[in-house]
Amino acid sequence: MSTPKDEMHALIDSLPDEVAADVLRDFQRLRRRLEAREERPWPPAWFGSVGGSQSPGSGVPADG
């Protein structure tokens, strides 16, 4: 049984050189997006550092 990477290699090997260059750029963009996502964990460290309000209509009981 082939793995997804094996299948990707076979597909890339079957592409004409002109198309392979476009696919390479797409893969590079995807890799940069994934790396950026890994560098920016969610939620950020500052998330939740400011207390919220318990104003009427906020869905949070005022008495707590």
PQR file of N, CA, C, O and H, with PARSE charges and radii, in Angstrom:
ATOM      1  N   MET A   1       0.849  -1.177   0.000 -0.4000 1.5000
ATOM      2  CA  MET A   1       0.000   0.000   0.000 -0.0000 2.0000
ATOM      3  C   MET A   1       0.893   1.239   0.000  0.5500 1.7000
ATOM      4  O   MET A   1       1.871   1.305   0.745 -0.5500 1.4000
ATOM      5  N   SER A   2       0.557   2.209  -0.831 -0.4000 1.5000
ATOM      6  CA  SER A   2       1.382   3.409  -0.905 -0.0000 2.0000
ATOM      7  C   SER A   2       0.959   4.417   0.160  0.5500 1.7000
ATOM      8  O   SER A   2      -0.200   4.476   0.572 -0.5500 1.4000
ATOM      9  H   SER A   2      -0.237   2.155  -1.436  0.4000 1.0000
ATOM     10  N   THR A   3       1.909   5.180   0.573 -0.4000 1.5000
ATOM     11  CA  THR A   3       1.625   6.247   1.522 -0.0000 2.0000
ATOM     12  C   THR A   3       1.290   7.506   0.733  0.5500 1.7000
ATOM     13  O   THR A   3       1.573   7.576  -0.463 -0.5500 1.4000
ATOM     14  H   THR A   3       2.850   5.132   0.238  0.4000 1.0000
ATOM     15  N   PRO A   4       0.695   8.499   1.380 -0.5600 1.5000
ATOM     16  CA  PRO A   4       0.411   9.751   0.658  0.2800 2.0000
ATOM     17  C   PRO A   4       1.671  10.375   0.042  0.5500 1.7000
ATOM     18  O   PRO A   4       1.611  10.931  -1.055 -0.5500 1.4000
ATOM     19  N   LYS A   5       2.801  10.288   0.737 -0.4000 1.5000
ATOM     20  CA  LYS A   5       4.034  10.854   0.176 -0.0000 2.0000
ATOM     21  C   LYS A   5       4.474  10.093  -1.073  0.5500 1.7000
ATOM     22  O   LYS A   5       4.925  10.699  -2.045 -0.5500 1.4000
ATOM     23  H   LYS A   5       2.850   9.837   1.628  0.4000 1.0000
ATOM     24  N   ASP A   6       4.344   8.766  -1.047 -0.4000 1.5000
ATOM     25  CA  ASP A   6       4.692   7.983  -2.236 -0.0000 2.0000
ATOM     26  C   ASP A   6       3.815   8.383  -3.418  0.5500 1.7000
ATOM     27  O   ASP A   6       4.294   8.514  -4.544 -0.5500 1.4000
ATOM     28  H   ASP A   6       3.978   8.273  -0.257  0.4000 1.0000
ATOM     29  N   GLU A   7       2.547   8.572  -3.151 -0.4000 1.5000
ATOM     30  CA  GLU A   7       1.626   8.972  -4.216 -0.0000 2.0000
ATOM     31  C   GLU A   7       1.967  10.362  -4.741  0.5500 1.7000
ATOM     32  O   GLU A   7       1.922  10.607  -5.947 -0.5500 1.4000
ATOM     33  H   GLU A   7       2.158   8.466  -2.236  0.4000 1.0000
ATOM     34  N   MET A   8       2.308  11.270  -3.828 -0.4000 1.5000
ATOM     35  CA  MET A   8       2.704  12.621  -4.261 -0.0000 2.0000
ATOM     36  C   MET A   8       3.957  12.572  -5.118  0.5500 1.7000
ATOM     37  O   MET A   8       4.037  13.258  -6.137 -0.5500 1.4000
ATOM     38  H   MET A   8       2.344  11.071  -2.848  0.4000 1.0000
ATOM     39  N   HIS A   9       4.943  11.763  -4.714 -0.4000 1.5000
ATOM     40  CA  HIS A   9       6.167  11.633  -5.507 -0.0000 2.0000
ATOM     41  C   HIS A   9       5.846  11.125  -6.908  0.5500 1.7000
ATOM     42  O   HIS A   9       6.377  11.645  -7.890 -0.5500 1.4000
ATOM     43  H   HIS A   9       4.878  11.206  -3.886  0.4000 1.0000
ATOM     44  N   ALA A  10       4.995  10.129  -7.011 -0.4000 1.5000
ATOM     45  CA  ALA A  10       4.638   9.576  -8.318 -0.0000 2.0000
ATOM     46  C   ALA A  10       3.928  10.618  -9.180  0.5500 1.7000
ATOM     47  O   ALA A  10       4.190  10.726 -10.378 -0.5500 1.4000
ATOM     48  H   ALA A  10       4.564   9.707  -6.213  0.4000 1.0000
ATOM     49  N   LEU A  11       3.032  11.380  -8.566 -0.4000 1.5000
ATOM     50  CA  LEU A  11       2.330  12.420  -9.328 -0.0000 2.0000
ATOM     51  C   LEU A  11       3.293  13.503  -9.801  0.5500 1.7000
ATOM     52  O   LEU A  11       3.217  13.951 -10.946 -0.5500 1.4000
ATOM     53  H   LEU A  11       2.819  11.293  -7.593  0.4000 1.0000
ATOM     54  N   ILE A  12       4.185  13.916  -8.934 -0.4000 1.5000
ATOM     55  CA  ILE A  12       5.152  14.959  -9.301 -0.0000 2.0000
ATOM     56  C   ILE A  12       6.076  14.455 -10.405  0.5500 1.7000
ATOM     57  O   ILE A  12       6.383  15.190 -11.344 -0.5500 1.4000
ATOM     58  H   ILE A  12       4.247  13.553  -8.004  0.4000 1.0000
ATOM     59  N   ASP A  13       6.522  13.198 -10.295 -0.4000 1.5000
ATOM     60  CA  ASP A  13       7.395  12.636 -11.323 -0.0000 2.0000
ATOM     61  C   ASP A  13       6.706  12.569 -12.678  0.5500 1.7000
ATOM     62  O   ASP A  13       7.383  12.603 -13.707 -0.5500 1.4000
ATOM     63  H   ASP A  13       6.272  12.601  -9.533  0.4000 1.0000
ATOM     64  N   SER A  14       5.395  12.476 -12.709 -0.4000 1.5000
ATOM     65  CA  SER A  14       4.675  12.373 -13.975 -0.0000 2.0000
ATOM     66  C   SER A  14       4.359  13.736 -14.597  0.5500 1.7000
ATOM     67  O   SER A  14       3.868  13.794 -15.725 -0.5500 1.4000
ATOM     68  H   SER A  14       4.845  12.449 -11.874  0.4000 1.0000
ATOM     69  N   LEU A  15       4.631  14.826 -13.885 -0.4000 1.5000
ATOM     70  CA  LEU A  15       4.308  16.161 -14.402 -0.0000 2.0000
ATOM     71  C   LEU A  15       5.357  16.658 -15.393  0.5500 1.7000
ATOM     72  O   LEU A  15       6.543  16.360 -15.247 -0.5500 1.4000
ATOM     73  H   LEU A  15       5.030  14.779 -12.970  0.4000 1.0000
ATOM     74  N   PRO A  16       4.920  17.418 -16.402 -0.5600 1.5000
ATOM     75  CA  PRO A  16       5.892  18.103 -17.270  0.2800 2.0000
ATOM     76  C   PRO A  16       6.647  19.158 -16.448  0.5500 1.7000
ATOM     77  O   PRO A  16       6.119  19.667 -15.459 -0.5500 1.4000
ATOM     78  N   ASP A  17       7.856  19.479 -16.850 -0.4000 1.5000
ATOM     79  CA  ASP A  17       8.692  20.409 -16.094 -0.0000 2.0000
ATOM     80  C   ASP A  17       8.027  21.769 -15.883  0.5500 1.7000
ATOM     81  O   ASP A  17       8.170  22.373 -14.820 -0.5500 1.4000
ATOM     82  H   ASP A  17       8.285  19.065 -17.653  0.4000 1.0000
ATOM     83  N   GLU A  18       7.301  22.251 -16.896 -0.4000 1.5000
ATOM     84  CA  GLU A  18       6.666  23.567 -16.767 -0.0000 2.0000
ATOM     85  C   GLU A  18       5.631  23.573 -15.640  0.5500 1.7000
ATOM     86  O   GLU A  18       5.526  24.539 -14.885 -0.5500 1.4000
ATOM     87  H   GLU A  18       7.185  21.761 -17.760  0.4000 1.0000
ATOM     88  N   VAL A  19       4.886  22.503 -15.539 -0.4000 1.5000
ATOM     89  CA  VAL A  19       3.851  22.396 -14.510 -0.0000 2.0000
ATOM     90  C   VAL A  19       4.496  22.140 -13.149  0.5500 1.7000
ATOM     91  O   VAL A  19       4.022  22.648 -12.133 -0.5500 1.4000
ATOM     92  H   VAL A  19       4.972  21.718 -16.152  0.4000 1.0000
ATOM     93  N   ALA A  20       5.567  21.362 -13.125 -0.4000 1.5000
ATOM     94  CA  ALA A  20       6.243  21.060 -11.865 -0.0000 2.0000
ATOM     95  C   ALA A  20       6.737  22.339 -11.184  0.5500 1.7000
ATOM     96  O   ALA A  20       6.719  22.427  -9.956 -0.5500 1.4000
ATOM     97  H   ALA A  20       5.952  20.949 -13.950  0.4000 1.0000
ATOM     98  N   ALA A  21       7.173  23.322 -11.959 -0.4000 1.5000
ATOM     99  CA  ALA A  21       7.639  24.586 -11.382 -0.0000 2.0000
ATOM    100  C   ALA A  21       6.493  25.302 -10.673  0.5500 1.7000
ATOM    101  O   ALA A  21       6.691  25.871  -9.599 -0.5500 1.4000
ATOM    102  H   ALA A  21       7.188  23.250 -12.956  0.4000 1.0000
ATOM    103  N   ASP A  22       5.302  25.279 -11.259 -0.4000 1.5000
ATOM    104  CA  ASP A  22       4.143  25.908 -10.617 -0.0000 2.0000
ATOM    105  C   ASP A  22       3.756  25.164  -9.342  0.5500 1.7000
ATOM    106  O   ASP A  22       3.440  25.782  -8.326 -0.5500 1.4000
ATOM    107  H   ASP A  22       5.141  24.817 -12.132  0.4000 1.0000
ATOM    108  N   VAL A  23       3.782  23.844  -9.404 -0.4000 1.5000
ATOM    109  CA  VAL A  23       3.430  23.037  -8.239 -0.0000 2.0000
ATOM    110  C   VAL A  23       4.440  23.270  -7.117  0.5500 1.7000
ATOM    111  O   VAL A  23       4.070  23.335  -5.945 -0.5500 1.4000
ATOM    112  H   VAL A  23       4.039  23.342 -10.230  0.4000 1.0000
ATOM    113  N   LEU A  24       5.714  23.395  -7.481 -0.4000 1.5000
ATOM    114  CA  LEU A  24       6.744  23.656  -6.486 -0.0000 2.0000
ATOM    115  C   LEU A  24       6.464  24.961  -5.746  0.5500 1.7000
ATOM    116  O   LEU A  24       6.589  25.021  -4.523 -0.5500 1.4000
ATOM    117  H   LEU A  24       6.014  23.342  -8.434  0.4000 1.0000
ATOM    118  N   ARG A  25       6.087  26.002  -6.480 -0.4000 1.5000
ATOM    119  CA  ARG A  25       5.758  27.286  -5.829 -0.0000 2.0000
ATOM    120  C   ARG A  25       4.573  27.132  -4.889  0.5500 1.7000
ATOM    121  O   ARG A  25       4.563  27.708  -3.800 -0.5500 1.4000
ATOM    122  H   ARG A  25       5.986  25.953  -7.474  0.4000 1.0000
ATOM    123  N   ASP A  26       3.573  26.357  -5.304 -0.4000 1.5000
ATOM    124  CA  ASP A  26       2.413  26.120  -4.437 -0.0000 2.0000
ATOM    125  C   ASP A  26       2.818  25.391  -3.156  0.5500 1.7000
ATOM    126  O   ASP A  26       2.362  25.741  -2.068 -0.5500 1.4000
ATOM    127  H   ASP A  26       3.581  25.889  -6.187  0.4000 1.0000
ATOM    128  N   PHE A  27       3.665  24.387  -3.288 -0.4000 1.5000
ATOM    129  CA  PHE A  27       4.138  23.655  -2.112 -0.0000 2.0000
ATOM    130  C   PHE A  27       4.952  24.553  -1.190  0.5500 1.7000
ATOM    131  O   PHE A  27       4.833  24.468   0.033 -0.5500 1.4000
ATOM    132  H   PHE A  27       4.036  24.102  -4.172  0.4000 1.0000
ATOM    133  N   GLN A  28       5.771  25.408  -1.772 -0.4000 1.5000
ATOM    134  CA  GLN A  28       6.575  26.324  -0.953 -0.0000 2.0000
ATOM    135  C   GLN A  28       5.684  27.291  -0.180  0.5500 1.7000
ATOM    136  O   GLN A  28       5.937  27.572   0.991 -0.5500 1.4000
ATOM    137  H   GLN A  28       5.867  25.478  -2.765  0.4000 1.0000
ATOM    138  N   ARG A  29       4.638  27.801  -0.836 -0.4000 1.5000
ATOM    139  CA  ARG A  29       3.689  28.684  -0.139 -0.0000 2.0000
ATOM    140  C   ARG A  29       2.989  27.937   0.987  0.5500 1.7000
ATOM    141  O   ARG A  29       2.825  28.474   2.083 -0.5500 1.4000
ATOM    142  H   ARG A  29       4.433  27.573  -1.788  0.4000 1.0000
ATOM    143  N   LEU A  30       2.581  26.713   0.723 -0.4000 1.5000
ATOM    144  CA  LEU A  30       1.917  25.906   1.745 -0.0000 2.0000
ATOM    145  C   LEU A  30       2.850  25.657   2.924  0.5500 1.7000
ATOM    146  O   LEU A  30       2.433  25.771   4.077 -0.5500 1.4000
ATOM    147  H   LEU A  30       2.714  26.277  -0.167  0.4000 1.0000
ATOM    148  N   ARG A  31       4.097  25.323   2.652 -0.4000 1.5000
ATOM    149  CA  ARG A  31       5.064  25.077   3.725 -0.0000 2.0000
ATOM    150  C   ARG A  31       5.264  26.329   4.584  0.5500 1.7000
ATOM    151  O   ARG A  31       5.333  26.236   5.809 -0.5500 1.4000
ATOM    152  H   ARG A  31       4.436  25.231   1.716  0.4000 1.0000
ATOM    153  N   ARG A  32       5.359  27.509   3.937 -0.4000 1.5000
ATOM    154  CA  ARG A  32       5.521  28.764   4.699 -0.0000 2.0000
ATOM    155  C   ARG A  32       4.310  29.027   5.585  0.5500 1.7000
ATOM    156  O   ARG A  32       4.457  29.455   6.730 -0.5500 1.4000
ATOM    157  H   ARG A  32       5.304  27.584   2.941  0.4000 1.0000
ATOM    158  N   ARG A  33       3.113  28.773   5.061 -0.4000 1.5000
ATOM    159  CA  ARG A  33       1.900  28.970   5.869 -0.0000 2.0000
ATOM    160  C   ARG A  33       1.880  28.033   7.066  0.5500 1.7000
ATOM    161  O   ARG A  33       1.532  28.442   8.173 -0.5500 1.4000
ATOM    162  H   ARG A  33       2.993  28.426   4.131  0.4000 1.0000
ATOM    163  N   LEU A  34       2.253  26.775   6.848 -0.4000 1.5000
ATOM    164  CA  LEU A  34       2.266  25.810   7.951 -0.0000 2.0000
ATOM    165  C   LEU A  34       3.322  26.178   8.987  0.5500 1.7000
ATOM    166  O   LEU A  34       3.075  26.066  10.188 -0.5500 1.4000
ATOM    167  H   LEU A  34       2.535  26.442   5.948  0.4000 1.0000
ATOM    168  N   GLU A  35       4.488  26.614   8.539 -0.4000 1.5000
ATOM    169  CA  GLU A  35       5.537  27.026   9.474 -0.0000 2.0000
ATOM    170  C   GLU A  35       5.105  28.244  10.275  0.5500 1.7000
ATOM    171  O   GLU A  35       5.370  28.325  11.474 -0.5500 1.4000
ATOM    172  H   GLU A  35       4.688  26.706   7.564  0.4000 1.0000
ATOM    173  N   ALA A  36       4.445  29.187   9.625 -0.4000 1.5000
ATOM    174  CA  ALA A  36       3.980  30.386  10.329 -0.0000 2.0000
ATOM    175  C   ALA A  36       2.932  30.013  11.368  0.5500 1.7000
ATOM    176  O   ALA A  36       2.900  30.590  12.455 -0.5500 1.4000
ATOM    177  H   ALA A  36       4.229  29.121   8.651  0.4000 1.0000
ATOM    178  N   ARG A  37       2.091  29.070  11.044 -0.4000 1.5000
ATOM    179  CA  ARG A  37       1.059  28.623  11.969 -0.0000 2.0000
ATOM    180  C   ARG A  37       1.695  27.968  13.196  0.5500 1.7000
ATOM    181  O   ARG A  37       1.222  28.161  14.316 -0.5500 1.4000
ATOM    182  H   ARG A  37       2.117  28.602  10.160  0.4000 1.0000
ATOM    183  N   GLU A  38       2.769  27.193  12.991 -0.4000 1.5000
ATOM    184  CA  GLU A  38       3.456  26.541  14.102 -0.0000 2.0000
ATOM    185  C   GLU A  38       4.144  27.560  15.002  0.5500 1.7000
ATOM    186  O   GLU A  38       4.247  27.355  16.211 -0.5500 1.4000
ATOM    187  H   GLU A  38       3.154  27.036  12.082  0.4000 1.0000
ATOM    188  N   GLU A  39       4.614  28.655  14.416 -0.4000 1.5000
ATOM    189  CA  GLU A  39       5.312  29.678  15.186 -0.0000 2.0000
ATOM    190  C   GLU A  39       4.349  30.545  15.995  0.5500 1.7000
ATOM    191  O   GLU A  39       4.765  31.190  16.958 -0.5500 1.4000
ATOM    192  H   GLU A  39       4.530  28.821  13.434  0.4000 1.0000
ATOM    193  N   ARG A  40       3.091  30.568  15.624 -0.4000 1.5000
ATOM    194  CA  ARG A  40       2.100  31.389  16.318 -0.0000 2.0000
ATOM    195  C   ARG A  40       1.064  30.481  16.970  0.5500 1.7000
ATOM    196  O   ARG A  40       0.021  30.197  16.381 -0.5500 1.4000
ATOM    197  H   ARG A  40       2.753  30.044  14.842  0.4000 1.0000
ATOM    198  N   PRO A  41       1.351  30.033  18.171 -0.5600 1.5000
ATOM    199  CA  PRO A  41       0.382  29.146  18.830  0.2800 2.0000
ATOM    200  C   PRO A  41      -0.925  29.880  19.124  0.5500 1.7000
ATOM    201  O   PRO A  41      -0.938  31.100  19.290 -0.5500 1.4000
ATOM    202  N   TRP A  42      -1.997  29.143  19.185 -0.4000 1.5000
ATOM    203  CA  TRP A  42      -3.294  29.727  19.500 -0.0000 2.0000
ATOM    204  C   TRP A  42      -3.852  29.032  20.717  0.5500 1.7000
ATOM    205  O   TRP A  42      -3.800  27.803  20.772 -0.5500 1.4000
ATOM    206  H   TRP A  42      -1.987  28.152  19.050  0.4000 1.0000
ATOM    207  N   PRO A  43      -4.367  29.717  21.668 -0.5600 1.5000
ATOM    208  CA  PRO A  43      -4.455  31.170  21.727  0.2800 2.0000
ATOM    209  C   PRO A  43      -3.115  31.776  22.110  0.5500 1.7000
ATOM    210  O   PRO A  43      -2.285  31.116  22.736 -0.5500 1.4000
ATOM    211  N   PRO A  44      -2.903  33.036  21.735 -0.5600 1.5000
ATOM    212  CA  PRO A  44      -1.644  33.692  22.090  0.2800 2.0000
ATOM    213  C   PRO A  44      -1.520  33.824  23.606  0.5500 1.7000
ATOM    214  O   PRO A  44      -2.507  33.740  24.337 -0.5500 1.4000
ATOM    215  N   ALA A  45      -0.286  34.031  24.059 -0.4000 1.5000
ATOM    216  CA  ALA A  45      -0.009  34.080  25.496 -0.0000 2.0000
ATOM    217  C   ALA A  45      -0.822  35.171  26.202  0.5500 1.7000
ATOM    218  O   ALA A  45      -1.202  35.003  27.361 -0.5500 1.4000
ATOM    219  H   ALA A  45       0.516  34.099  23.465  0.4000 1.0000
ATOM    220  N   TRP A  46      -1.089  36.278  25.518 -0.4000 1.5000
ATOM    221  CA  TRP A  46      -1.807  37.389  26.159 -0.0000 2.0000
ATOM    222  C   TRP A  46      -3.310  37.144  26.217  0.5500 1.7000
ATOM    223  O   TRP A  46      -4.022  37.887  26.892 -0.5500 1.4000
ATOM    224  H   TRP A  46      -0.781  36.415  24.577  0.4000 1.0000
ATOM    225  N   PHE A  47      -3.798  36.143  25.542 -0.4000 1.5000
ATOM    226  CA  PHE A  47      -5.233  35.879  25.476 -0.0000 2.0000
ATOM    227  C   PHE A  47      -5.794  35.628  26.876  0.5500 1.7000
ATOM    228  O   PHE A  47      -5.264  34.794  27.612 -0.5500 1.4000
ATOM    229  H   PHE A  47      -3.219  35.539  24.994  0.4000 1.0000
ATOM    230  N   GLY A  48      -6.828  36.319  27.241 -0.4000 1.5000
ATOM    231  CA  GLY A  48      -7.462  36.156  28.540 -0.0000 2.0000
ATOM    232  C   GLY A  48      -6.794  36.930  29.657  0.5500 1.7000
ATOM    233  O   GLY A  48      -7.153  36.769  30.823 -0.5500 1.4000
ATOM    234  H   GLY A  48      -7.258  36.996  26.643  0.4000 1.0000
ATOM    235  N   SER A  49      -5.812  37.782  29.313 -0.4000 1.5000
ATOM    236  CA  SER A  49      -5.114  38.517  30.365 -0.0000 2.0000
ATOM    237  C   SER A  49      -5.906  39.716  30.865  0.5500 1.7000
ATOM    238  O   SER A  49      -5.587  40.268  31.918 -0.5500 1.4000
ATOM    239  H   SER A  49      -5.521  37.913  28.365  0.4000 1.0000
ATOM    240  N   VAL A  50      -6.926  40.127  30.136 -0.4000 1.5000
ATOM    241  CA  VAL A  50      -7.759  41.260  30.533 -0.0000 2.0000
ATOM    242  C   VAL A  50      -9.101  40.719  31.001  0.5500 1.7000
ATOM    243  O   VAL A  50      -9.729  39.911  30.316 -0.5500 1.4000
ATOM    244  H   VAL A  50      -7.186  39.679  29.280  0.4000 1.0000
ATOM    245  N   GLY A  51      -9.528  41.164  32.158 -0.4000 1.5000
ATOM    246  CA  GLY A  51     -10.819  40.709  32.677 -0.0000 2.0000
ATOM    247  C   GLY A  51     -11.963  41.227  31.831  0.5500 1.7000
ATOM    248  O   GLY A  51     -11.912  42.348  31.323 -0.5500 1.4000
ATOM    249  H   GLY A  51      -9.018  41.820  32.714  0.4000 1.0000
ATOM    250  N   GLY A  52     -12.973  40.429  31.683 -0.4000 1.5000
ATOM    251  CA  GLY A  52     -14.135  40.836  30.902 -0.0000 2.0000
ATOM    252  C   GLY A  52     -15.162  41.525  31.783  0.5500 1.7000
ATOM    253  O   GLY A  52     -15.040  41.551  33.008 -0.5500 1.4000
ATOM    254  H   GLY A  52     -13.014  39.519  32.096  0.4000 1.0000
ATOM    255  N   SER A  53     -16.158  42.074  31.145 -0.4000 1.5000
ATOM    256  CA  SER A  53     -17.218  42.730  31.894 -0.0000 2.0000
ATOM    257  C   SER A  53     -18.379  41.760  32.068  0.5500 1.7000
ATOM    258  O   SER A  53     -18.529  40.806  31.305 -0.5500 1.4000
ATOM    259  H   SER A  53     -16.257  42.053  30.150  0.4000 1.0000
ATOM    260  N   GLN A  54     -19.179  42.015  33.063 -0.4000 1.5000
ATOM    261  CA  GLN A  54     -20.379  41.229  33.278 -0.0000 2.0000
ATOM    262  C   GLN A  54     -21.578  42.168  33.181  0.5500 1.7000
ATOM    263  O   GLN A  54     -22.398  42.262  34.094 -0.5500 1.4000
ATOM    264  H   GLN A  54     -19.056  42.790  33.683  0.4000 1.0000
ATOM    265  N   SER A  55     -21.649  42.844  32.071 -0.4000 1.5000
ATOM    266  CA  SER A  55     -22.713  43.814  31.850 -0.0000 2.0000
ATOM    267  C   SER A  55     -24.020  43.074  31.568  0.5500 1.7000
ATOM    268  O   SER A  55     -24.011  41.915  31.154 -0.5500 1.4000
ATOM    269  H   SER A  55     -20.983  42.767  31.329  0.4000 1.0000
ATOM    270  N   PRO A  56     -25.151  43.763  31.798 -0.5600 1.5000
ATOM    271  CA  PRO A  56     -26.454  43.141  31.501  0.2800 2.0000
ATOM    272  C   PRO A  56     -26.511  42.697  30.032  0.5500 1.7000
ATOM    273  O   PRO A  56     -26.104  43.424  29.126 -0.5500 1.4000
ATOM    274  N   GLY A  57     -27.017  41.509  29.835 -0.4000 1.5000
ATOM    275  CA  GLY A  57     -27.139  40.986  28.476 -0.0000 2.0000
ATOM    276  C   GLY A  57     -25.906  40.241  28.009  0.5500 1.7000
ATOM    277  O   GLY A  57     -25.874  39.762  26.876 -0.5500 1.4000
ATOM    278  H   GLY A  57     -27.348  40.918  30.570  0.4000 1.0000
ATOM    279  N   SER A  58     -24.888  40.131  28.855 -0.4000 1.5000
ATOM    280  CA  SER A  58     -23.676  39.452  28.436 -0.0000 2.0000
ATOM    281  C   SER A  58     -23.802  37.939  28.543  0.5500 1.7000
ATOM    282  O   SER A  58     -22.933  37.216  28.058 -0.5500 1.4000
ATOM    283  H   SER A  58     -24.915  40.521  29.775  0.4000 1.0000
ATOM    284  N   GLY A  59     -24.860  37.450  29.165 -0.4000 1.5000
ATOM    285  CA  GLY A  59     -25.035  36.022  29.315 -0.0000 2.0000
ATOM    286  C   GLY A  59     -24.386  35.475  30.575  0.5500 1.7000
ATOM    287  O   GLY A  59     -24.465  34.277  30.848 -0.5500 1.4000
ATOM    288  H   GLY A  59     -25.567  38.037  29.559  0.4000 1.0000
ATOM    289  N   VAL A  60     -23.752  36.339  31.337 -0.4000 1.5000
ATOM    290  CA  VAL A  60     -23.104  35.918  32.578 -0.0000 2.0000
ATOM    291  C   VAL A  60     -23.882  36.510  33.740  0.5500 1.7000
ATOM    292  O   VAL A  60     -24.105  37.720  33.774 -0.5500 1.4000
ATOM    293  H   VAL A  60     -23.688  37.312  31.116  0.4000 1.0000
ATOM    294  N   PRO A  61     -24.299  35.690  34.687 -0.5600 1.5000
ATOM    295  CA  PRO A  61     -25.046  36.235  35.835  0.2800 2.0000
ATOM    296  C   PRO A  61     -24.209  37.261  36.610  0.5500 1.7000
ATOM    297  O   PRO A  61     -23.020  37.047  36.848 -0.5500 1.4000
ATOM    298  N   ALA A  62     -24.831  38.356  36.995 -0.4000 1.5000
ATOM    299  CA  ALA A  62     -24.129  39.417  37.705 -0.0000 2.0000
ATOM    300  C   ALA A  62     -23.690  38.977  39.107  0.5500 1.7000
ATOM    301  O   ALA A  62     -22.700  39.490  39.630 -0.5500 1.4000
ATOM    302  H   ALA A  62     -25.797  38.529  36.801  0.4000 1.0000
ATOM    303  N   ASP A  63     -24.404  38.047  39.712 -0.4000 1.5000
ATOM    304  CA  ASP A  63     -24.047  37.628  41.067 -0.0000 2.0000
ATOM    305  C   ASP A  63     -23.092  36.444  41.069  0.5500 1.7000
ATOM    306  O   ASP A  63     -22.750  35.922  42.129 -0.5500 1.4000
ATOM    307  H   ASP A  63     -25.208  37.630  39.288  0.4000 1.0000
ATOM    308  N   GLY A  64     -22.675  36.032  39.922 -0.4000 1.5000
ATOM    309  CA  GLY A  64     -21.704  35.151  39.817 -0.0000 2.0000
ATOM    310  C   GLY A  64     -21.342  33.862  39.728  0.5500 1.7000
ATOM    311  O   GLY A  64     -20.152  33.559  39.640 -0.5500 1.4000
ATOM    312  H   GLY A  64     -22.953  36.456  39.061  0.4000 1.0000
TER
END
